[in-house]
Amino acid sequence: MGREFNHNKLEELCDFVIEVSKGNFTLQVDPKNSGELTPLVMLHNIMNEELNTLFHISHGGKSHPEVNLISILAHPNLDNAFISSSTMKLIHMDQTPKRMNSILTPSSYEKLYKSIQKRHSWKKPAKKLNIDFITGKGLILKTTAVLEIVDPSDNNSLILINAYNLEYKNDKLEKYRRGIDTIRTKYPSRNRSMLLQENREMIESLQRHLIQTLDQKFPGMKALAEKFNASESKLKKGFKHYYHISIYKFLQQKRFEKAHLLLTQTEKPVSTIARECGFVSAAHFSRSFKEKFGYRPTDVQRRPE
């Protein structure tokens, strides 16, 4: 029996090594119940952290972060109501899992369940939580999740779970993966690397702030610059450099994603969805939505009774 389990864990390690060879340094192998393979599992996890530091921290000027977003609508008992197709791809699932316990580590599932049971004591209809997902390959994906009560007036309201994970892309690594021979590049000095790392962390904080305040009116670049103690041009250029999209377009994209999810999976009035997604009015939301998708919010097939 133990040998069979170790064989399964060995398969997880093989999948892990394949992912690492592709340059994916965000995953880990769950060390629990590894038996005699525990030292090997721990060694692989440490190795992946070191590789992440080597490629993306020490030489941060050569790397840029990409946000992986996991979007799930769940019932208070953590039965899944809806999982986006992009989420299914990210966690390597072919079939939609019925419950959250099949895609979360036991400790994260327990943490999430306890938090949702206490949702009525949340100071705001949203809650931030660190949770670990388990992919279809048995690997761990660490995320920071924002939990939001879809309808605070309904005791059995669905919970919107938006979990994000930062995955760094390194230009040199990408070229290597494509098999392109490149000329040796001089990396920045240590002081320059530290400065670039600080700038990147600031831009990551800005990105998280934008996602967590989608329901609020955009404060303007001047207010954001004051909040993050940086010039407007520094925020604009830094955000565009790391995410390859302007701050305004990123904000609009995430608002539309949230709005479309609420339209298809809830029965909330269009005016309420417009307000919760940061649009100034229902009319403005309707016009912008039609420009984006080619049809009006009222044309969207709503969740069946």
C-alpha positions as CSV (number, residue, x, y, z in Angstrom):
1,M,0.0,0.0,0.0
2,G,2.8,2.4,0.9
3,R,4.7,1.6,-2.2
4,E,1.6,2.3,-4.3
5,F,1.2,5.7,-2.6
6,N,4.9,6.6,-3.1
7,H,4.5,5.7,-6.8
8,N,1.7,8.3,-7.0
9,K,3.9,10.9,-5.2
10,L,6.7,10.1,-7.6
11,E,4.4,10.8,-10.5
12,E,3.6,14.2,-8.9
13,L,7.3,14.8,-8.7
14,C,7.7,14.0,-12.4
15,D,5.0,16.4,-13.4
16,F,6.6,19.0,-11.1
17,V,10.0,18.6,-12.8
18,I,8.3,19.0,-16.3
19,E,6.6,22.2,-15.2
20,V,9.9,23.6,-13.8
21,S,11.6,22.7,-17.1
22,K,9.0,24.9,-18.8
23,G,10.0,27.8,-16.5
24,N,7.1,27.6,-14.1
25,F,8.5,28.4,-10.7
26,T,5.2,29.1,-9.0
27,L,4.2,25.5,-8.1
28,Q,5.2,23.3,-5.2
29,V,4.8,19.6,-4.3
30,D,2.7,18.9,-1.3
31,P,5.1,17.3,1.3
32,K,2.3,15.7,3.3
33,N,2.1,11.9,3.2
34,S,5.2,11.7,1.1
35,G,6.7,9.0,3.3
36,E,10.3,8.1,2.3
37,L,10.1,10.7,-0.5
38,T,9.7,13.6,1.9
39,P,13.4,14.7,1.7
40,L,13.2,14.6,-2.1
41,V,10.0,16.6,-2.2
42,M,11.4,19.2,0.2
43,L,14.6,19.5,-1.9
44,H,12.6,20.0,-5.1
45,N,10.5,22.8,-3.5
46,I,13.6,24.5,-2.2
47,M,15.2,24.2,-5.7
48,N,12.2,25.8,-7.3
49,E,12.3,28.8,-4.9
50,E,16.0,29.2,-5.6
51,L,15.3,29.2,-9.3
52,N,12.6,31.8,-8.9
53,T,15.1,34.0,-7.0
54,L,17.8,33.4,-9.6
55,F,15.7,34.3,-12.7
56,H,13.1,36.8,-11.4
57,I,14.5,38.4,-8.2
58,S,18.2,38.7,-8.5
59,H,17.8,39.8,-12.2
60,G,14.4,41.4,-11.8
61,G,15.0,43.9,-14.7
62,K,14.8,41.0,-17.1
63,S,11.5,39.7,-15.7
64,H,7.9,40.9,-15.8
65,P,4.9,39.5,-13.8
66,E,1.8,38.1,-15.3
67,V,-1.4,37.8,-13.2
68,N,-3.1,34.4,-13.2
69,L,-6.7,34.9,-12.1
70,I,-8.9,32.1,-10.6
71,S,-12.6,33.0,-10.7
72,I,-15.1,30.8,-8.9
73,L,-18.7,31.3,-7.7
74,A,-19.4,29.0,-4.7
75,H,-22.3,28.3,-2.4
76,P,-21.8,29.0,1.3
77,N,-21.3,25.2,1.8
78,L,-18.5,25.4,-0.8
79,D,-20.3,23.6,-3.5
80,N,-19.1,25.1,-6.8
81,A,-21.7,27.1,-8.7
82,F,-19.5,28.2,-11.6
83,I,-15.8,28.0,-12.5
84,S,-14.4,30.0,-15.4
85,S,-12.8,28.2,-18.4
86,S,-9.5,30.0,-17.8
87,T,-9.5,28.8,-14.2
88,M,-10.0,25.2,-15.4
89,K,-7.0,25.5,-17.7
90,L,-4.9,27.1,-15.0
91,I,-5.5,24.4,-12.4
92,H,-5.3,21.6,-15.1
93,M,-8.8,20.3,-14.6
94,D,-10.7,18.6,-17.5
95,Q,-14.0,18.3,-15.6
96,T,-15.6,20.9,-13.3
97,P,-15.2,19.8,-9.7
98,K,-18.4,19.8,-7.7
99,R,-16.8,21.0,-4.4
100,M,-14.0,23.2,-3.4
101,N,-12.4,20.5,-1.2
102,S,-11.3,18.8,-4.4
103,I,-9.2,21.7,-5.6
104,L,-7.9,23.1,-2.3
105,T,-5.4,21.8,0.2
106,P,-7.1,20.5,3.4
107,S,-5.8,23.5,5.5
108,S,-6.9,26.0,2.9
109,Y,-10.3,24.4,2.6
110,E,-10.8,24.6,6.3
111,K,-9.6,28.2,6.4
112,L,-12.0,29.2,3.6
113,Y,-14.9,27.3,5.1
114,K,-14.5,28.9,8.5
115,S,-14.1,32.4,7.0
116,I,-17.3,32.0,4.9
117,Q,-19.3,30.7,7.9
118,K,-18.3,34.0,9.7
119,R,-19.1,36.1,6.6
120,H,-21.9,38.1,8.4
121,S,-19.2,39.5,10.7
122,W,-17.1,40.8,7.9
123,K,-16.6,44.6,8.2
124,K,-17.1,44.8,4.4
125,P,-18.9,42.4,2.0
126,A,-15.4,41.3,0.8
127,K,-12.6,39.4,2.6
128,K,-9.0,38.8,1.7
129,L,-7.5,35.3,2.3
130,N,-4.4,33.3,1.3
131,I,-5.4,29.9,0.0
132,D,-3.5,27.1,-1.8
133,F,-5.1,25.3,-4.8
134,I,-4.3,21.7,-5.8
135,T,-3.9,21.3,-9.6
136,G,-5.1,18.3,-11.5
137,K,-1.5,17.1,-11.5
138,G,-1.5,17.2,-7.7
139,L,0.8,20.3,-7.4
140,I,0.2,23.3,-5.2
141,L,-0.6,26.7,-6.5
142,K,-0.4,29.5,-3.9
143,T,-2.8,32.4,-4.3
144,T,-4.2,35.5,-2.6
145,A,-8.0,35.5,-2.8
146,V,-10.6,38.2,-2.4
147,L,-13.9,36.8,-1.2
148,E,-17.0,38.8,-2.0
149,I,-20.7,38.2,-1.0
150,V,-22.7,38.6,-4.2
151,D,-25.9,39.6,-2.4
152,P,-25.2,40.7,1.3
153,S,-29.0,40.8,2.0
154,D,-29.3,37.1,1.1
155,N,-28.2,34.6,3.8
156,N,-27.6,32.0,1.2
157,S,-25.9,34.3,-1.3
158,L,-23.2,33.0,-3.6
159,I,-19.6,33.8,-2.8
160,L,-17.4,35.2,-5.5
161,I,-13.8,34.0,-5.1
162,N,-11.2,35.9,-7.2
163,A,-7.8,34.4,-6.4
164,Y,-4.7,35.7,-8.1
165,N,-1.2,34.3,-8.5
166,L,1.8,36.2,-9.9
167,E,3.9,34.3,-12.4
168,Y,7.1,35.9,-13.6
169,K,8.3,35.7,-17.1
170,N,12.0,36.2,-17.8
171,D,13.1,37.3,-21.3
172,K,16.3,35.3,-21.2
173,L,14.5,32.2,-20.0
174,E,11.8,32.6,-22.6
175,K,14.4,32.8,-25.4
176,Y,16.1,29.7,-24.0
177,R,12.8,27.8,-23.9
178,R,12.3,28.6,-27.6
179,G,15.7,27.3,-28.3
180,I,17.1,30.6,-29.5
181,D,20.8,31.2,-29.1
182,T,21.4,34.7,-27.7
183,I,24.4,36.8,-27.0
184,R,25.4,36.9,-23.3
185,T,23.6,39.9,-21.7
186,K,25.0,42.0,-18.9
187,Y,22.7,42.0,-16.0
188,P,22.2,45.2,-13.9
189,S,24.4,45.9,-10.9
190,R,23.3,44.8,-7.4
191,N,22.0,48.4,-6.5
192,R,20.2,48.6,-9.8
193,S,18.6,45.2,-9.3
194,M,17.4,46.3,-5.8
195,L,15.9,49.4,-7.2
196,L,14.1,47.5,-10.0
197,Q,12.8,45.0,-7.4
198,E,11.4,47.9,-5.3
199,N,9.7,49.4,-8.4
200,R,8.2,46.0,-9.3
201,E,6.8,45.4,-5.8
202,M,5.2,48.9,-6.0
203,I,3.6,48.1,-9.3
204,E,2.4,44.7,-8.0
205,S,0.8,46.5,-5.0
206,L,-0.9,48.9,-7.4
207,Q,-2.3,46.0,-9.4
208,R,-3.7,44.3,-6.3
209,H,-5.2,47.6,-5.2
210,L,-7.0,48.0,-8.5
211,I,-8.5,44.5,-8.3
212,Q,-9.6,44.9,-4.7
213,T,-11.3,48.3,-5.4
214,L,-13.2,47.5,-8.6
215,D,-16.5,48.6,-7.0
216,Q,-15.1,52.1,-6.4
217,K,-14.8,55.1,-8.6
218,F,-11.4,55.4,-10.2
219,P,-9.6,58.0,-7.9
220,G,-7.5,59.4,-10.7
221,M,-3.7,59.2,-11.3
222,K,-2.9,62.0,-9.0
223,A,-4.5,60.2,-6.0
224,L,-2.9,56.9,-6.9
225,A,0.5,58.7,-7.2
226,E,0.1,60.1,-3.7
227,K,-1.1,56.7,-2.3
228,F,2.0,54.9,-3.7
229,N,4.4,57.8,-3.1
230,A,5.5,57.9,-6.8
231,S,5.0,60.2,-9.8
232,E,2.1,59.6,-12.2
233,S,4.5,58.9,-15.1
234,K,6.4,56.4,-13.0
235,L,3.2,54.5,-12.2
236,K,2.0,54.6,-15.8
237,K,5.2,53.5,-17.4
238,G,5.9,50.9,-14.7
239,F,2.5,49.3,-15.0
240,K,2.6,49.3,-18.8
241,H,6.1,47.8,-18.7
242,Y,5.2,44.9,-16.4
243,Y,1.6,44.2,-17.5
244,H,1.8,45.3,-21.2
245,I,-1.5,47.2,-20.7
246,S,-2.3,50.7,-19.4
247,I,-3.8,51.2,-15.9
248,Y,-7.1,52.4,-17.3
249,K,-7.5,49.5,-19.8
250,F,-6.6,47.0,-17.1
251,L,-9.2,48.5,-14.8
252,Q,-11.8,48.4,-17.5
253,Q,-11.0,44.8,-18.5
254,K,-11.3,43.6,-14.9
255,R,-14.6,45.5,-14.4
256,F,-16.1,44.0,-17.5
257,E,-14.9,40.5,-16.5
258,K,-16.6,40.9,-13.1
259,A,-19.7,42.4,-14.6
260,H,-20.1,39.6,-17.2
261,L,-19.6,37.0,-14.4
262,L,-22.3,38.6,-12.3
263,L,-24.7,38.9,-15.2
264,T,-24.4,35.2,-16.2
265,Q,-24.3,33.7,-12.7
266,T,-26.6,35.9,-10.5
267,E,-30.0,37.6,-10.7
268,K,-28.8,41.0,-9.5
269,P,-30.4,44.0,-11.3
270,V,-28.2,45.6,-14.0
271,S,-28.1,48.8,-12.0
272,T,-26.6,47.0,-8.9
273,I,-24.0,45.2,-11.0
274,A,-23.1,48.5,-12.6
275,R,-22.5,50.0,-9.2
276,E,-20.6,47.1,-7.8
277,C,-18.3,47.1,-10.9
278,G,-17.4,50.8,-10.5
279,F,-19.4,52.3,-13.3
280,V,-20.9,55.8,-12.7
281,S,-24.4,54.8,-13.7
282,A,-26.4,52.0,-15.3
283,A,-26.7,54.0,-18.5
284,H,-22.9,54.4,-18.7
285,F,-22.4,50.7,-17.9
286,S,-24.9,49.7,-20.6
287,R,-23.2,51.9,-23.3
288,S,-19.7,50.7,-22.3
289,F,-20.8,47.1,-22.2
290,K,-22.3,47.2,-25.7
291,E,-19.2,48.9,-27.1
292,K,-17.1,46.1,-25.5
293,F,-19.2,43.0,-26.3
294,G,-21.5,44.2,-29.1
295,Y,-24.7,43.5,-27.1
296,R,-26.4,45.1,-24.1
297,P,-26.3,43.8,-20.5
298,T,-30.0,43.1,-20.7
299,D,-29.3,40.7,-23.7
300,V,-27.2,38.4,-21.5
301,Q,-28.7,35.0,-20.6
302,R,-29.2,35.3,-16.9
303,R,-28.9,32.5,-14.4
304,P,-31.9,30.1,-14.7
305,E,-34.4,30.0,-11.9
